[in-house]
Amino acid sequence: MKQGQAKAKSVRQILALTLCSFISCTAAAQSSEPATAASLTSKEPDDWRFLATPYLFLPLRTKGTSTVADTSVDIDLDLSKTLELLNAAFSVRLEAWNGRFGVVADLYYVHLRLDKGATITPPRNPQLDIDIDIDVEVDARQGWINALAGYRILEGNLANSGRKYFVDVGAGLRWNRLKQEVKARAGINIGPRPEFRNRLGGKQSWWEPTLSARGAIGITECLTIAVRTELGGFGAGGDDLQWNLLAGFDWRAWKTTSLRFGYQYYSIDYSDRLSDGRFAYDITQHGPYIAATWRW
């Protein structure tokens, strides 16, 4: 009996949540704020519209090669391993539009860290009771600041359905920062405990041109599907090509706030030389994209 009541209560809670979402969505559609597909369009050409979108990119698979000091290592990480190595992450996209013109800034940072240690007792002369402590630390960081000038080349309503749509293009510059560093330490517990240390790799920064395109079409008053792509590098600073493709939808659940869900593909092919040898980063990633957007 209690189990049936609990089940009925859960069903009521789900229905209530669904109803609240529908009501908030309807209220947003009936408000003076434009529908989602036209959220960057204003009836007043001199009005500025702003958007802030913190987002998460969760790579289900990361594959490629990392090269430090002329030594390449194959990379094949699933999401659980990536989260295990994750030390810090931050990402946000900012937009400001006036009429058909806009500026876009994308900030991204991720820090992965692996720290492994071991104690070895040499078998050749165990009576000396000598231990060797070995520590290896791998520090990988990637970040960028991408600044784009955008222009809306198309916008309007489909003739048959009246659904709103738009297409944007953009061009700009991206500042990149990449760090790949391997630190190794070996210590012997005799006498004054001598240590041997070595550090390989380093960090590089570079500027590169970027191009972007985005298109969206409204499905309902609250739901929009969109596709966005960005290309960068083109050989600048050692980056042959940096590319991402994102497809997903925007759910306008409240007047000034929406949730975004999609799937993203990302790749980078970077190569340069440091004092200790070749320094390269050639990977591909793909996985879910989750974000929230605030408009004002």
C-alpha positions in Angstrom: 0.0 0.0 0.0 2.8 2.4 1.0 4.7 1.5 -2.1 1.7 2.3 -4.3 1.2 5.7 -2.6 4.9 6.5 -3.0 4.7 5.6 -6.7 1.6 7.8 -7.2 3.3 10.7 -5.4 6.3 10.4 -7.7 4.0 10.4 -10.8 2.3 13.6 -9.5 5.7 15.2 -8.9 6.8 14.5 -12.4 3.5 15.8 -13.8 3.8 18.9 -11.7 7.4 19.5 -12.9 6.3 19.0 -16.5 3.4 21.4 -16.1 5.6 24.1 -14.5 8.1 23.8 -17.4 5.3 24.1 -19.9 3.8 27.2 -18.1 7.2 28.9 -17.9 7.9 28.1 -21.5 4.5 29.5 -22.6 5.1 32.6 -20.4 8.4 33.2 -22.1 6.8 32.8 -25.5 4.0 35.3 -24.7 6.3 37.9 -23.1 7.9 40.8 -25.0 11.1 38.8 -25.3 11.4 37.3 -28.9 11.2 33.5 -29.4 14.4 31.5 -29.1 15.3 31.3 -32.8 15.0 35.1 -32.9 16.6 35.8 -29.5 19.5 37.6 -31.2 17.1 39.7 -33.3 15.6 43.0 -32.1 12.9 45.1 -33.6 15.0 48.2 -32.6 18.2 48.2 -34.6 20.0 50.3 -32.0 19.3 47.9 -29.1 22.2 45.8 -27.8 21.4 42.2 -26.8 23.8 40.2 -24.6 24.2 36.5 -24.0 26.4 34.6 -21.5 26.8 30.9 -21.9 28.9 28.8 -19.5 29.3 25.3 -20.9 30.6 21.9 -20.3 32.2 19.7 -23.0 32.4 16.0 -21.8 34.6 14.1 -24.2 33.5 10.4 -24.3 36.7 9.6 -26.2 40.0 11.5 -26.6 42.4 9.9 -29.1 45.6 11.0 -30.7 49.3 11.5 -29.9 51.2 13.7 -27.6 54.9 14.4 -28.4 57.5 15.7 -25.9 61.2 15.8 -26.5 60.9 13.8 -29.7 59.0 11.1 -27.9 55.4 10.4 -29.0 52.8 8.7 -26.7 49.5 7.4 -28.0 46.5 8.8 -26.1 43.2 6.9 -25.8 41.0 8.2 -22.9 37.4 7.6 -22.1 35.3 10.0 -20.1 35.9 8.3 -16.8 39.7 8.4 -17.2 39.6 12.1 -18.3 37.6 13.0 -15.2 40.0 11.1 -13.1 42.9 13.2 -14.5 41.0 16.4 -14.4 42.4 19.1 -12.1 40.5 22.2 -13.3 38.3 23.4 -16.1 36.5 26.6 -17.1 34.6 27.6 -20.3 32.2 30.4 -21.2 31.0 32.0 -24.4 29.9 35.7 -24.4 28.0 37.5 -27.2 26.9 41.1 -27.8 24.7 42.0 -30.8 23.4 45.2 -32.3 21.3 44.8 -35.4 23.1 42.4 -37.7 26.5 43.0 -36.2 27.9 41.3 -33.2 31.1 40.4 -31.2 31.7 37.0 -29.7 34.3 35.9 -27.1 35.0 32.2 -26.2 37.2 31.4 -23.2 38.3 27.9 -22.5 40.8 26.2 -20.1 41.4 22.6 -19.0 44.1 21.2 -16.8 44.9 17.4 -16.6 47.5 16.1 -14.2 49.0 12.6 -13.6 51.2 12.0 -10.6 52.6 8.5 -10.1 55.2 7.3 -7.6 56.8 4.0 -6.7 59.5 2.5 -4.4 61.9 0.0 -5.8 64.2 -2.3 -3.8 67.1 -3.5 -6.1 67.1 -7.3 -6.0 70.8 -7.6 -6.8 72.0 -6.7 -3.2 68.9 -6.6 -0.9 71.1 -6.9 2.3 72.1 -3.3 1.8 68.4 -2.2 2.3 68.6 0.4 -0.4 65.3 1.8 -1.8 64.9 3.9 -4.8 61.9 6.3 -4.9 60.7 7.3 -8.3 58.1 10.0 -9.0 56.7 11.0 -12.4 54.4 13.9 -12.9 52.7 14.7 -16.2 51.2 18.2 -16.5 48.9 19.0 -19.5 47.1 22.3 -19.9 45.2 23.8 -22.8 43.5 27.1 -23.1 42.4 29.8 -25.5 40.7 33.2 -25.8 38.8 33.4 -29.1 37.5 36.9 -30.3 35.2 37.1 -33.3 33.3 39.8 -35.2 30.0 38.4 -36.4 27.5 39.3 -39.1 24.0 37.9 -39.6 23.8 37.2 -43.3 20.3 35.7 -43.2 17.2 35.9 -41.0 13.5 35.6 -41.4 10.6 33.2 -41.4 10.0 30.1 -43.5 7.2 30.7 -46.1 5.2 27.5 -45.3 5.6 27.1 -41.5 6.5 30.6 -40.4 9.4 29.2 -38.3 12.1 31.7 -37.6 15.7 31.1 -38.7 19.0 32.9 -39.0 22.6 32.3 -40.3 25.6 34.0 -38.9 29.2 34.1 -40.1 32.3 35.4 -38.2 36.0 35.9 -38.4 38.6 36.8 -35.7 41.7 35.8 -33.8 42.4 33.1 -31.2 45.1 33.2 -28.6 46.2 29.7 -27.6 48.2 28.3 -24.7 49.4 24.7 -24.6 51.5 23.1 -21.9 52.9 19.5 -22.0 55.5 18.8 -19.3 56.9 15.7 -17.8 58.8 15.8 -14.5 60.8 12.9 -13.2 62.6 12.4 -9.9 64.6 9.5 -8.6 65.9 9.4 -5.0 68.1 6.9 -3.2 67.8 6.6 0.6 71.5 6.4 1.4 73.8 9.0 2.8 72.5 12.5 2.2 69.8 11.0 0.0 70.9 12.0 -3.5 68.2 12.9 -6.0 68.2 13.0 -9.7 65.7 15.3 -11.5 64.7 15.9 -15.1 62.1 18.0 -16.8 61.0 17.6 -20.4 58.6 19.5 -22.6 57.3 23.0 -21.8 54.7 25.4 -23.0 53.9 27.3 -26.1 51.6 30.3 -27.0 50.5 31.4 -30.4 47.9 33.5 -32.3 45.9 32.1 -35.2 43.0 33.3 -37.5 39.6 31.8 -37.0 36.4 31.5 -39.1 33.0 30.6 -37.8 29.5 29.9 -39.1 26.2 29.2 -37.3 22.7 28.5 -38.3 19.5 27.9 -36.3 15.8 27.3 -36.9 12.9 27.4 -34.4 10.9 24.2 -34.0 8.4 25.6 -31.5 8.1 28.8 -29.5 10.6 27.3 -27.0 12.7 24.9 -29.0 15.4 25.7 -31.5 17.9 23.4 -33.3 21.3 24.8 -34.3 24.6 23.9 -35.9 27.9 25.8 -35.3 31.4 25.3 -36.6 34.7 27.0 -36.2 38.0 26.6 -38.1 41.4 28.0 -37.0 45.1 27.6 -37.4 45.8 27.3 -41.1 49.5 26.8 -40.2 49.8 29.9 -38.0 52.1 29.4 -35.0 52.5 25.7 -35.8 48.8 24.9 -35.7 47.9 23.2 -39.0 44.2 23.0 -38.2 41.9 23.4 -35.2 38.3 22.5 -35.8 35.1 22.0 -33.9 31.6 21.1 -35.0 28.6 21.4 -32.6 25.0 20.3 -33.3 22.2 20.5 -30.7 19.1 22.3 -29.4 18.2 25.3 -27.2 15.2 24.9 -24.9 13.9 28.3 -23.8 12.3 27.2 -20.4 12.2 30.8 -18.9 12.0 34.3 -20.3 15.7 35.1 -20.1 17.2 31.7 -19.6 17.5 28.6 -21.7 19.3 25.2 -21.5 21.4 23.9 -24.4 22.2 20.3 -25.2 24.2 19.0 -28.1 27.1 16.8 -29.3 30.5 18.3 -30.2 33.5 17.1 -32.3 36.9 18.8 -31.7 40.3 18.3 -33.2 43.7 20.0 -33.2 46.9 19.3 -35.1 49.7 21.3 -33.6 53.5 20.8 -33.9 56.6 22.9 -33.1 60.1 22.4 -31.7 61.5 23.3 -28.3 65.1 23.1 -27.1 64.8 19.4 -26.1 63.1 18.3 -29.4 59.7 18.1 -31.1 56.7 19.4 -29.2 53.3 18.3 -30.7 49.7 17.7 -29.9 47.5 15.9 -32.4 44.1 14.8 -30.9 40.4 14.4 -31.6 37.6 14.5 -29.1 33.8 14.0 -29.2 31.1 14.0 -26.6 28.1 15.8 -25.1 27.8 19.6 -24.8 25.8 21.0 -22.0 25.2 24.7 -21.4 22.9 27.4 -19.9 22.4 30.8 -21.5 21.3 34.0 -19.9 20.0 36.9 -22.0 19.5 40.6 -21.2 
